[in-house]
């Protein structure tokens, strides 16, 4: 069964694996808002667990917006969870501050919370912001946000340290073509250094949302999401979850070679390996069959490489494979 909440919309999410259970962290907001577009400024982070990525036990809210003046004063947005060498789990997440209740102008920063057990989380001091040497900041163009969100943290596969991929925008270029993969590095998950982007300018995207670097059948992929209105020319192509195959862990990422993995009905896709080591795609349902906002997370979908080596997703449920 897909993961959903009766009284709430559910959208972006990320998954941590403790070896026994998969821990799903998801954004949610009440349907009583009426308009699903209002969910972003009312987002909180929830938690659910599953043994098989199909049947989920919901544990409710684990992180909420902070106090006035905090980096997450308005809302808590998308992130990722890793376990450090000290055994502590860390959730790196996006904090959003909107200028007012009616304004679309907002500043995004990256914060962190820690946990011993993946159930109870405590925020720690961290306010990682876009560096104006390389990245667009609020007021430096007519774009209404300071995009610095969706941190995906992973250990360097070849040397000590940790990398963070970030949804960001370049400080230069055509306003609707500034989407880049931002980058930060840490030796210890505590102190972070913002570095230049890992993808070039002129990508054709307004932004590259929820990036993830992950291995599928022996080769690394970068996946990200961009809707039809997130292209440099709105509506000029297919929106949804995209894949850039056979990449180095920390780039450079030739985004111009990315291809759609799903259409826009499945957004913010994440690849998770099940207990058999098989790659599965989960995504949130952006649109229902009736065209309305879906607001729930899909069942895991099998991923396979085709005869040409490309990554393909089957719209058949993982549990119904022959």
Secondary structure, DSSP 8 states (H G I E B T S, - for coil): --B-BTTEEEEEEEEEE-SS-EEEEEEEEEGGGS-GGGGGGG-EEEEEEESSSSS-EEEEEEE----TTSTTSSEEEEEEEEE-TTS-EEEEEEEEEESSSS---EEEEEEEEEESSSSS-EEEEEEE---TTTB--TTSSS-SEE-EEEEEEEE-SSSSSEEEEEEEEBSSS-GGG-EEEEEEEESSSSS-EEE--SB-S--SBS--EEEEEEEETTEEEEEEEE-GGGBSSTTSS--EEEEEES--TT--B-GGG-EESS-TTEEEEEEEE-TTS-EEEEEEESB-TTSSB--SB---EEEEE-TTS-EEEEEEEGGG--
